Amino acid sequence: MKKISAKVCAVFAFFSALASFGQTHGSIALDDEVYYILEQCEVRGLCAELPAVRPWTRGLALARVNEALTSAAEGCGALNNSERRILENYRDSLGDPAAGGDYRNGSYFARAEIGETGVEISGKAGVEVDIGGSAGLYPGDAQYGAETWVNASLAGDIGRRVSYGLSFSGGIIRVPREKLGTYHTYYDTFTNPDPESSYQDREVDAYSQPLTHFPYSYEKKWDSSVYFFNNLSGYSSWPGDFAGAYGMGAEFAGSFLDGRLFFRAGRFERDWGSTPLGTSLALNQAARPFLGAEGVFTPFPWLSVSSLTGVLEYYNEQGIKASSMPNQNAFTVSMLNLAYKNYLFVDVGEAVVWPKRFEIGYMSPITDSFFYQGNVGDFDNLAMFLNLKAQYPGRGNVWFSVFLDEISIERDMFILDRSMIAFHGGLQYSLPSLPFGSIKLSYTKIEPYCYTHTTIDVPWYRIPVEQAYTNNGVGLGYYLPPNADELLVRFDVKPAARTSAHFQYQMIRHGADYGKSAVDGSSLVSELDPDDRSSNPVLRKYFLHDGAYQWYHILKLGGDHSFAGRAQFRVSAEAGLAYSQFSDTGSPPNSGSSSPYHMIDTAEYPRRLGFVFSLGLRIFPKI
């Protein structure tokens, strides 16, 4: 009887999904809680497997919400009262609202027919206000930060197959940080016999993590530059004091062949992979958005092929022309996704950062870039990745990911700096006794030089071109820098329909990217010595044993609550401790040998304990 009931629920869920294709194909922002809710529904076997390409569409999310509610009603799973109310709230908000103004939600919805074609066009205009304050309290030092953003959007459908969306944000922000020192793109012993070559050591400034946020948690929201009020015509790269900023987004999406072919073009945040949101090593939600076109073909429920090509953006440090000239790159990622029911998920993919030119081979999802570069010339940064996730519905899942950046198959490949590898593994366990409760444990390691690349001489450019795996100065992959690892434990729960809470512990270790004991390959601007990469003993990695490393221990507790009065608004807060200390060896850094390390506390590498607090208010929160 259980098998028959499960089959009935699966059939009903399938037809519910087909019916959903009449809904909008507009994207849901990656910071929306619906991603966590639906991941928990998938883990508990309440809905069909979720797509590996994010952001998801509103129609897809609505279909999965309906599946979860129906599956629970048919006896395929259980929902407590709080969980049911959460899903019912999403069901109501994901559908089309009533025509006219909804002043409680700060929006206006209208629908009209295009001429006499019988094709309807709809539009929903809305506004959202984000007000946030943060503080970092350290012995003898107190810092404060602030962000206020006004976001305006217009989104809707054109007929039943096509959707569109536009957004613009303006903000006033302050995110203090401090300059720590300088870092050399090559390690100190690098010498180059050819002064005309692009392989030249550059000295860059090294900065701390934002002082009013937890380490490696801040994601900048502004595009291009920030503008200080005493120089509105100038460009600046970071809002160390109050400055104005803007952000833009757009998309155009369509679904065809009964939903088997999905196409989308636009500028928005993305996250690719079957592993939980935020864990992708290849294209992570922590990356900055870029303009690109993507397609997903799903000929069978268990097979999909995805491809994305876009143009990467530069990080404005020296002005619009000087900064953008060496950053003239496009980006392509392709992924094959296999899913066995709700039990096993496999992603195999490749990604390539390549100088902007009309190179259709990289853009083609049916052409393997690894072999193709041998046909047209190796002027790119090519990577491959693999994700594996096994799931037991009702219990939890485990996953493992590996990312290979310009990998070289050779002897001693696992100890050479030339082997630029990242790997990630974790498990997530569902806590059905708590409303959408779960606990997650994961470990991540980013090897030295991973996500980096040497500047290269490209035939059609006058100057050497940067090809690091970055966009707008931020990594496209996981949020950790090279030569770092992370142990993470996180607990999430929804104690009430409009309330969320979380507790998290992190231990992060990262090679120093400044000072006398700086470790080579510890920054996204690091460049690997192009000579003797396979035999030079200096180019070997000895994590924690080849220089100074910063150790973080981070504890934080946070939550949010939504209010539904005359106007919708949401309050969020997070507080905790961030403790850091450095280790160092008694030998010179990057010496090519392993030396014992010990904990230190010096003026250059100090011990530090801080209390971090943030408070946010979102008025008219949108899904």
C-alpha positions as CSV (number, residue, x, y, z in Angstrom):
1,M,0.0,0.0,0.0
2,K,2.9,2.4,0.7
3,K,4.3,1.8,-2.7
4,I,0.9,2.4,-4.4
5,S,0.4,5.6,-2.4
6,A,3.9,6.8,-3.3
7,K,3.2,6.2,-7.0
8,V,-0.1,8.0,-6.9
9,C,1.6,11.0,-5.3
10,A,4.3,11.0,-7.9
11,V,1.8,10.9,-10.7
12,F,-0.2,13.7,-9.2
13,A,3.0,15.8,-8.7
14,F,4.0,15.2,-12.3
15,F,0.8,16.6,-13.7
16,S,0.9,19.5,-11.2
17,A,4.3,20.4,-12.6
18,L,3.0,20.3,-16.2
19,A,0.1,22.6,-15.2
20,S,2.5,25.1,-13.7
21,F,4.1,26.0,-17.0
22,G,1.3,28.5,-17.6
23,Q,2.7,30.4,-14.7
24,T,5.4,33.1,-14.9
25,H,8.9,32.2,-15.8
26,G,10.4,35.2,-13.9
27,S,13.2,34.5,-11.5
28,I,13.1,34.4,-7.7
29,A,16.1,36.2,-6.0
30,L,18.6,33.8,-4.5
31,D,18.3,35.3,-1.0
32,D,14.6,34.3,-0.8
33,E,13.8,31.8,1.9
34,V,11.8,29.7,-0.6
35,Y,15.0,28.0,-1.7
36,Y,15.6,26.6,1.8
37,I,12.0,25.6,2.2
38,L,11.8,23.7,-1.1
39,E,15.2,22.0,-0.4
40,Q,13.7,20.7,2.8
41,C,10.6,19.5,1.0
42,E,12.8,17.6,-1.5
43,V,14.9,16.1,1.3
44,R,11.7,14.9,3.0
45,G,10.3,13.4,-0.2
46,L,7.4,15.9,-0.4
47,C,8.2,17.2,-4.0
48,A,10.0,16.1,-7.1
49,E,13.7,16.7,-7.5
50,L,14.7,20.4,-7.9
51,P,16.6,21.8,-10.9
52,A,20.3,22.2,-10.6
53,V,20.3,25.6,-12.3
54,R,19.3,28.5,-10.1
55,P,17.6,31.0,-9.8
56,W,14.3,29.0,-10.1
57,T,11.3,30.5,-11.7
58,R,8.1,31.5,-9.9
59,G,6.2,28.9,-11.8
60,L,8.6,26.1,-10.8
61,A,8.5,27.2,-7.2
62,L,4.7,27.3,-7.2
63,A,4.5,23.8,-8.7
64,R,6.8,22.4,-6.1
65,V,4.9,24.1,-3.3
66,N,1.6,22.6,-4.6
67,E,3.3,19.2,-4.8
68,A,4.4,19.4,-1.2
69,L,0.9,20.4,0.0
70,T,-0.7,17.7,-2.1
71,S,1.8,14.9,-1.2
72,A,1.2,15.6,2.5
73,A,-2.6,15.6,2.0
74,E,-2.3,12.2,0.2
75,G,-0.3,10.6,3.0
76,C,3.1,10.7,1.3
77,G,4.6,12.8,4.0
78,A,3.8,14.9,7.0
79,L,3.5,18.7,7.6
80,N,2.9,20.3,10.9
81,N,0.5,23.3,11.1
82,S,3.4,25.8,11.0
83,E,4.9,24.2,7.9
84,R,1.6,24.0,6.1
85,R,0.9,27.7,6.8
86,I,4.4,28.5,5.4
87,L,3.7,26.7,2.2
88,E,0.2,28.1,1.9
89,N,1.7,31.6,2.2
90,Y,4.1,30.9,-0.6
91,R,1.3,29.4,-2.7
92,D,-0.7,32.7,-2.4
93,S,2.2,35.0,-3.0
94,L,3.7,33.1,-6.0
95,G,0.5,33.3,-8.0
96,D,-0.8,36.4,-9.9
97,P,-2.3,39.0,-7.5
98,A,-5.6,40.8,-8.0
99,A,-5.6,43.7,-10.5
100,G,-4.9,47.1,-9.1
101,G,-2.8,48.5,-6.3
102,D,-1.8,46.5,-3.3
103,Y,-0.5,49.1,-0.9
104,R,0.2,46.6,1.9
105,N,2.8,45.0,-0.4
106,G,4.0,48.2,-2.2
107,S,2.9,46.9,-5.7
108,Y,0.5,47.5,-8.6
109,F,-0.6,44.7,-11.0
110,A,-2.3,45.1,-14.4
111,R,-3.1,42.8,-17.3
112,A,-4.2,43.7,-20.8
113,E,-4.5,42.1,-24.3
114,I,-2.1,43.1,-27.0
115,G,-4.2,44.5,-29.8
116,E,-6.6,41.8,-31.2
117,T,-4.0,39.0,-31.0
118,G,-5.6,37.3,-28.0
119,V,-2.1,37.4,-26.3
120,E,-2.2,38.9,-22.8
121,I,0.6,40.9,-21.3
122,S,0.8,41.5,-17.5
123,G,3.0,43.7,-15.4
124,K,3.6,44.1,-11.7
125,A,5.4,47.2,-10.5
126,G,6.8,47.2,-7.0
127,V,9.1,48.9,-4.6
128,E,11.1,47.5,-1.7
129,V,13.2,49.3,0.9
130,D,16.1,47.7,2.8
131,I,17.5,49.5,5.8
132,G,20.4,47.9,7.7
133,G,22.9,48.8,10.3
134,S,25.9,46.8,11.6
135,A,28.7,47.1,14.1
136,G,32.0,45.5,14.9
137,L,33.3,46.0,18.5
138,Y,36.9,45.1,19.1
139,P,39.2,46.0,22.1
140,G,40.0,49.7,21.7
141,D,38.2,50.0,18.4
142,A,34.5,50.2,17.4
143,Q,33.3,50.4,13.8
144,Y,29.8,50.9,12.4
145,G,28.4,50.3,9.0
146,A,25.1,51.1,7.3
147,E,23.2,50.4,4.1
148,T,19.9,51.8,2.8
149,W,18.6,50.6,-0.6
150,V,15.5,51.5,-2.5
151,N,14.7,48.8,-5.1
152,A,12.1,49.4,-7.9
153,S,11.0,46.6,-10.2
154,L,8.7,45.7,-13.0
155,A,8.0,42.1,-14.0
156,G,5.3,40.2,-15.8
157,D,4.4,37.8,-18.6
158,I,3.8,38.0,-22.3
159,G,1.4,35.2,-23.1
160,R,1.9,31.9,-21.4
161,R,5.5,31.2,-22.6
162,V,7.5,34.4,-22.1
163,S,8.3,36.5,-19.0
164,Y,10.3,39.7,-18.4
165,G,11.8,41.6,-15.5
166,L,13.5,44.9,-14.9
167,S,15.0,46.3,-11.6
168,F,16.9,49.3,-10.4
169,S,18.4,50.0,-7.0
170,G,19.9,53.1,-5.4
171,G,21.6,53.0,-2.1
172,I,23.7,54.9,0.5
173,I,26.3,52.6,2.1
174,R,29.2,52.5,4.5
175,V,31.3,49.4,4.8
176,P,34.6,50.1,6.7
177,R,37.7,47.9,6.4
178,E,41.4,48.5,7.0
179,K,44.5,48.2,4.8
180,L,46.8,45.5,6.2
181,G,49.8,45.7,3.9
182,T,50.8,44.8,0.4
183,Y,50.9,41.5,-1.5
184,H,53.0,40.4,-4.5
185,T,51.3,38.6,-7.3
186,Y,54.4,36.4,-7.6
187,Y,56.2,35.1,-4.5
188,D,59.3,37.1,-3.6
189,T,61.9,34.8,-5.3
190,F,60.3,35.2,-8.7
191,T,62.6,36.6,-11.4
192,N,61.9,37.0,-15.0
193,P,64.7,37.3,-17.6
194,D,62.4,39.0,-20.2
195,P,61.5,42.5,-19.1
196,E,59.0,42.7,-22.1
197,S,57.0,39.7,-21.0
198,S,53.6,40.0,-19.3
199,Y,54.9,37.8,-16.5
200,Q,55.8,40.7,-14.1
201,D,55.5,40.9,-10.4
202,R,52.9,43.5,-9.3
203,E,52.4,44.8,-5.8
204,V,48.7,45.2,-4.7
205,D,47.1,46.4,-1.5
206,A,45.7,43.8,0.9
207,Y,42.6,44.7,3.0
208,S,40.9,43.1,5.9
209,Q,37.4,41.6,5.8
210,P,34.7,44.3,6.4
211,L,35.0,45.2,10.0
212,T,31.2,45.4,10.7
213,H,30.4,42.0,9.3
214,F,31.4,38.4,10.0
215,P,34.4,37.3,8.0
216,Y,33.7,36.1,4.5
217,S,30.0,36.8,4.8
218,Y,29.6,40.3,3.2
219,E,28.3,40.4,-0.4
220,K,28.5,43.8,-2.1
221,K,25.3,44.9,-3.8
222,W,26.5,47.7,-6.0
223,D,27.5,47.6,-9.6
224,S,30.6,49.2,-11.1
225,S,31.6,51.9,-8.6
226,V,30.6,53.9,-5.6
227,Y,30.4,57.7,-5.6
228,F,31.5,59.8,-2.6
229,F,29.4,62.9,-2.1
230,N,32.4,65.3,-2.3
231,N,33.2,63.9,-5.8
232,L,30.1,62.7,-7.6
233,S,31.8,62.6,-10.9
234,G,34.6,60.3,-9.8
235,Y,34.7,56.5,-9.4
236,S,35.8,54.7,-6.3
237,S,36.1,50.9,-5.6
238,W,35.0,50.6,-2.0
239,P,32.6,52.6,0.3
240,G,34.9,53.0,3.3
241,D,32.8,56.0,4.3
242,F,29.3,57.0,3.2
243,A,28.9,56.8,-0.5
244,G,26.1,56.4,-3.1
245,A,25.8,53.4,-5.3
246,Y,23.4,51.7,-7.8
247,G,22.5,48.3,-9.1
248,M,20.7,47.1,-12.2
249,G,19.0,43.8,-13.1
250,A,17.1,42.5,-16.1
251,E,15.8,39.2,-17.6
252,F,13.9,37.8,-20.5
253,A,12.8,34.2,-20.2
254,G,10.7,31.7,-22.1
255,S,9.6,28.0,-21.9
256,F,8.9,25.8,-24.9
257,L,8.3,22.2,-25.8
258,D,6.0,21.7,-22.9
259,G,8.6,23.1,-20.5
260,R,11.4,20.8,-21.7
261,L,13.3,23.8,-23.2
262,F,13.9,26.8,-21.1
263,F,15.8,29.9,-22.3
264,R,16.7,32.9,-20.2
265,A,18.9,36.0,-20.8
266,G,19.7,38.7,-18.3
267,R,21.8,40.1,-15.5
268,F,21.1,38.5,-12.1
269,E,22.8,36.3,-9.5
270,R,23.2,32.6,-10.3
271,D,24.0,29.3,-8.5
272,W,24.6,26.1,-10.4
273,G,24.7,22.6,-9.0
274,S,22.6,19.9,-7.4
275,T,24.2,20.4,-4.0
276,P,22.5,22.8,-1.6
277,L,22.3,26.5,-2.4
278,G,25.5,28.3,-1.7
279,T,27.8,25.3,-1.9
280,S,28.7,25.4,-5.6
281,L,32.4,25.5,-6.4
282,A,31.8,26.5,-10.1
283,L,29.2,29.2,-10.1
284,N,28.1,30.4,-6.6
285,Q,25.4,32.7,-5.4
286,A,28.2,34.8,-3.7
287,A,29.4,35.8,-7.2
288,R,28.5,39.2,-8.7
289,P,25.8,39.1,-11.4
290,F,26.8,39.5,-15.1
291,L,24.9,39.7,-18.3
292,G,24.5,36.3,-20.0
293,A,22.2,34.0,-22.0
294,E,21.5,30.5,-20.8
295,G,19.5,27.5,-21.9
296,V,18.3,24.3,-20.2
297,F,17.1,21.3,-22.2
298,T,15.4,18.5,-20.3
299,P,14.4,15.8,-22.7
300,F,13.7,13.3,-19.9
301,P,12.9,13.9,-16.2
302,W,16.2,12.3,-15.2
303,L,18.4,14.2,-17.7
304,S,19.1,17.9,-18.4
305,V,21.8,19.8,-20.3
306,S,22.5,23.4,-19.4
307,S,24.7,26.1,-20.9
308,L,25.4,29.7,-20.1
309,T,27.6,32.3,-21.8
310,G,28.0,35.9,-20.6
311,V,30.4,38.8,-20.4
312,L,32.3,39.4,-17.2
313,E,32.7,42.8,-15.6
314,Y,35.8,44.5,-14.3
315,Y,36.7,45.8,-10.8
316,N,37.1,49.5,-10.8
317,E,40.3,50.4,-9.0
318,Q,42.0,52.8,-11.3
319,G,39.2,54.4,-13.3
320,I,36.8,53.0,-16.0
321,K,39.4,52.7,-18.8
322,A,42.6,51.7,-16.9
323,S,40.7,49.1,-14.9
324,S,38.7,47.6,-17.7
325,M,41.4,47.3,-20.3
326,P,43.1,44.1,-18.9
327,N,39.7,42.6,-17.9
328,Q,38.2,41.8,-21.2
329,N,36.7,38.4,-20.6
330,A,33.7,36.3,-21.4
331,F,32.6,33.3,-19.4
332,T,30.9,30.0,-20.4
333,V,29.7,27.1,-18.2
334,S,28.0,23.9,-19.4
335,M,26.6,21.2,-17.2
336,L,25.1,17.7,-17.7
337,N,22.8,16.8,-14.8
338,L,21.6,13.2,-14.1
339,A,19.0,12.4,-11.4
340,Y,17.8,9.0,-10.3
341,K,14.3,9.8,-8.8
342,N,14.9,11.6,-5.6
343,Y,17.9,9.5,-4.5
344,L,21.0,10.3,-6.6
345,F,22.2,13.4,-8.4
346,V,25.2,13.8,-10.6
347,D,26.5,17.0,-12.3
348,V,29.4,16.9,-14.7
349,G,30.5,20.3,-16.2
350,E,33.2,22.6,-17.5
351,A,33.7,26.3,-17.2
352,V,36.0,28.6,-19.1
353,V,37.0,32.3,-18.8
354,W,38.1,33.4,-22.2
355,P,39.1,36.8,-23.8
356,K,36.1,38.4,-25.5
357,R,36.0,37.5,-29.2
358,F,33.5,35.7,-31.4
359,E,34.5,32.2,-30.4
360,I,31.4,30.1,-31.0
361,G,33.2,26.9,-29.9
362,Y,33.2,27.9,-26.3
363,M,29.5,29.0,-26.5
364,S,28.4,25.7,-28.0
365,P,27.0,23.2,-25.3
366,I,27.9,20.3,-27.6
367,T,31.6,21.2,-28.0
368,D,34.0,20.1,-25.3
369,S,36.2,23.1,-24.4
370,F,39.0,20.9,-23.1
371,F,39.7,19.5,-26.6
372,Y,38.5,22.6,-28.4
373,Q,41.2,24.9,-27.0
374,G,43.8,22.7,-28.7
375,N,42.2,23.6,-32.1
376,V,42.0,27.4,-31.7
377,G,44.8,28.2,-29.2
378,D,45.1,28.1,-25.4
379,F,44.2,31.7,-24.5
380,D,41.8,30.8,-21.7
381,N,41.3,29.6,-18.1
382,L,39.6,26.3,-18.3
383,A,38.1,24.4,-15.4
384,M,36.1,21.2,-14.9
385,F,33.8,20.2,-12.0
386,L,31.9,17.2,-10.6
387,N,29.0,17.2,-8.0
388,L,27.6,14.0,-6.4
389,K,24.6,14.0,-4.1
390,A,22.9,11.0,-2.5
391,Q,19.6,11.5,-0.7
392,Y,17.4,9.4,1.5
393,P,14.0,11.0,1.5
394,G,12.8,11.8,5.0
395,R,16.3,11.6,6.5
396,G,18.8,13.8,4.7
397,N,21.5,13.9,2.0
398,V,25.3,13.8,1.6
399,W,27.3,15.5,-1.2
400,F,30.8,15.8,-2.6
401,S,32.1,18.3,-5.1
402,V,35.5,18.8,-6.8
403,F,36.6,21.7,-9.0
404,L,39.8,21.4,-11.2
405,D,41.2,24.7,-12.4
406,E,43.7,24.3,-15.3
407,I,44.6,20.8,-14.0
408,S,47.8,19.2,-15.1
409,I,48.0,15.4,-14.9
410,E,51.5,14.6,-13.7
411,R,53.6,13.0,-11.0
412,D,53.2,14.5,-7.6
413,M,50.2,16.4,-8.9
414,F,48.5,16.5,-5.4
415,I,51.4,18.4,-3.8
416,L,52.4,20.8,-6.6
417,D,51.0,24.3,-6.6
418,R,50.3,23.7,-10.3
419,S,47.4,21.5,-9.2
420,M,44.8,24.1,-8.5
421,I,42.0,22.1,-6.9
422,A,39.0,22.8,-4.7
423,F,36.8,20.2,-3.0
424,H,33.8,20.3,-0.8
425,G,31.8,17.7,1.1
426,G,29.0,17.8,3.5
427,L,25.8,16.3,4.9
428,Q,22.4,17.7,5.8
429,Y,20.1,16.0,8.2
430,S,16.4,16.8,8.3
431,L,14.8,17.3,11.8
432,P,11.1,16.5,11.2
433,S,10.3,17.1,14.9
434,L,11.1,20.8,14.3
435,P,9.3,23.0,11.7
436,F,11.5,22.8,8.6
437,G,14.4,22.1,10.9
438,S,17.8,20.9,9.6
439,I,21.4,20.6,10.6
440,K,24.3,20.9,8.1
441,L,27.9,19.9,8.4
442,S,30.5,20.6,5.7
443,Y,34.2,20.9,4.9
444,T,35.7,22.9,2.1
445,K,39.3,23.2,0.9
446,I,40.5,25.7,-1.7
447,E,44.1,24.9,-2.7
448,P,46.7,27.6,-3.5
449,Y,46.2,29.4,-6.8
450,C,42.8,27.9,-7.4
451,Y,40.5,30.4,-9.2
452,T,43.6,32.4,-10.3
453,H,45.5,32.6,-13.6
454,T,48.6,34.3,-15.0
455,T,48.1,37.3,-17.2
456,I,48.6,36.2,-20.7
457,D,49.6,37.9,-24.0
458,V,46.6,37.6,-26.4
459,P,47.3,38.2,-30.1
460,W,44.4,40.6,-30.6
461,Y,45.0,42.8,-27.5
462,R,47.7,45.4,-27.0
463,I,48.2,44.6,-23.3
464,P,48.4,41.4,-21.2
465,V,44.9,40.2,-20.2
466,E,43.9,39.0,-16.7
467,Q,42.1,35.7,-16.7
468,A,41.4,34.9,-13.0
469,Y,38.1,33.1,-12.3
470,T,36.5,36.3,-11.1
471,N,33.8,38.8,-12.0
472,N,33.9,42.4,-10.7
473,G,36.8,41.5,-8.4
474,V,34.8,38.7,-6.7
475,G,35.3,35.0,-7.3
476,L,32.8,33.2,-9.5
477,G,33.1,30.1,-7.3
478,Y,33.0,29.5,-3.6
479,Y,33.4,32.5,-1.3
480,L,36.7,31.5,0.2
481,P,40.0,32.8,-1.3
482,P,42.7,30.4,-2.5
483,N,44.8,28.5,0.1
484,A,42.0,28.3,2.6
485,D,39.7,25.7,4.3
486,E,36.5,25.9,6.2
487,L,34.6,23.6,8.7
488,L,31.0,24.7,9.0
489,V,28.1,23.6,11.2
490,R,24.7,25.2,10.8
491,F,21.3,24.7,12.4
492,D,18.1,26.1,10.8
493,V,14.5,26.1,12.0
494,K,11.2,27.8,11.4
495,P,9.6,28.0,14.8
496,A,6.6,29.8,13.4
497,A,5.1,30.5,10.0
498,R,6.6,34.0,9.8
499,T,9.8,33.4,11.9
500,S,13.2,31.9,11.1
501,A,16.2,31.2,13.2
502,H,19.7,29.9,12.7
503,F,22.9,29.1,14.6
504,Q,26.3,28.7,12.9
505,Y,29.9,27.8,13.8
506,Q,32.8,28.2,11.3
507,M,36.5,27.6,11.5
508,I,38.3,29.2,8.6
509,R,42.0,29.0,8.0
510,H,43.6,31.1,5.3
511,G,47.2,31.8,4.2
512,A,48.3,35.4,5.0
513,D,48.2,37.6,1.9
514,Y,50.4,40.4,3.4
515,G,53.4,40.9,5.6
516,K,56.8,39.2,5.9
517,S,55.3,35.7,6.1
518,A,52.8,36.0,3.3
519,V,52.2,32.7,1.6
520,D,52.2,32.5,-2.2
521,G,48.9,31.6,-3.9
522,S,46.7,33.0,-1.1
523,S,44.9,35.7,-3.1
524,L,42.7,35.9,-6.2
525,V,45.4,38.1,-7.8
526,S,48.1,35.5,-7.2
527,E,50.0,34.4,-10.4
528,L,51.8,31.1,-10.7
529,D,55.4,31.1,-11.9
530,P,55.2,30.1,-15.6
531,D,58.6,28.4,-15.5
532,D,59.5,25.0,-14.1
533,R,56.0,24.5,-12.7
534,S,56.4,20.7,-12.4
535,S,59.9,20.5,-10.9
536,N,60.5,23.7,-8.9
537,P,60.5,22.6,-5.2
538,V,59.4,26.0,-4.1
539,L,56.1,25.5,-6.0
540,R,54.8,22.9,-3.5
541,K,52.0,23.4,-1.1
542,Y,52.4,22.7,2.6
543,F,49.1,24.0,4.1
544,L,49.7,25.7,7.5
545,H,53.4,24.8,7.3
546,D,54.8,27.2,4.8
547,G,54.2,30.7,6.3
548,A,51.6,32.6,8.3
549,Y,48.0,31.6,8.4
550,Q,45.0,33.3,9.9
551,W,42.6,31.1,12.0
552,Y,39.0,32.2,12.5
553,H,36.5,30.9,14.9
554,I,33.1,32.3,14.3
555,L,29.9,31.9,16.3
556,K,26.7,33.6,15.3
557,L,23.0,33.4,16.1
558,G,20.4,35.1,14.0
559,G,16.8,35.2,12.9
560,D,14.0,37.2,11.2
561,H,10.3,37.8,11.6
562,S,7.7,39.1,9.2
563,F,4.8,41.3,10.1
564,A,1.6,41.6,8.1
565,G,-0.2,44.8,9.2
566,R,-1.1,47.8,7.1
567,A,2.2,47.3,5.4
568,Q,4.3,44.2,5.1
569,F,7.8,44.4,6.6
570,R,10.4,42.0,7.9
571,V,12.9,42.5,10.8
572,S,16.1,40.5,10.9
573,A,19.0,40.4,13.4
574,E,22.3,38.6,13.8
575,A,24.9,38.7,16.5
576,G,28.0,36.7,17.5
577,L,31.7,36.5,18.1
578,A,34.6,36.4,15.7
579,Y,38.0,35.4,17.1
580,S,41.1,35.3,14.9
581,Q,44.7,34.4,15.6
582,F,47.7,33.7,13.3
583,S,50.1,30.7,13.2
584,D,53.6,30.9,11.7
585,T,56.7,28.8,11.2
586,G,60.2,29.3,12.3
587,S,61.4,29.1,8.6
588,P,61.1,31.7,5.8
589,P,57.8,31.5,4.0
590,N,57.5,29.7,0.6
591,S,60.8,27.9,1.3
592,G,59.7,24.7,-0.4
593,S,59.7,22.6,2.8
594,S,57.4,21.8,5.7
595,S,58.1,23.4,9.0
596,P,56.2,23.1,12.3
597,Y,53.9,26.0,13.1
598,H,53.0,27.7,16.4
599,M,50.5,30.4,17.3
600,I,51.7,34.0,17.4
601,D,50.5,37.4,18.5
602,T,52.5,40.3,16.9
603,A,51.9,43.8,15.7
604,E,51.8,42.5,12.1
605,Y,49.8,39.4,12.8
606,P,47.7,40.2,16.0
607,R,45.2,38.1,17.9
608,R,41.7,39.7,17.8
609,L,38.3,39.1,19.4
610,G,35.3,41.0,18.2
611,F,31.6,41.2,18.8
612,V,29.6,41.6,15.5
613,F,26.0,42.7,15.4
614,S,23.6,43.6,12.5
615,L,20.0,44.7,12.4
616,G,17.9,44.9,9.2
617,L,14.4,46.2,8.2
618,R,12.9,45.3,4.8
619,I,9.7,47.1,3.9
620,F,7.4,45.5,1.3
621,P,9.5,42.2,1.1
622,K,9.1,40.6,-2.4
623,I,9.3,37.0,-3.4
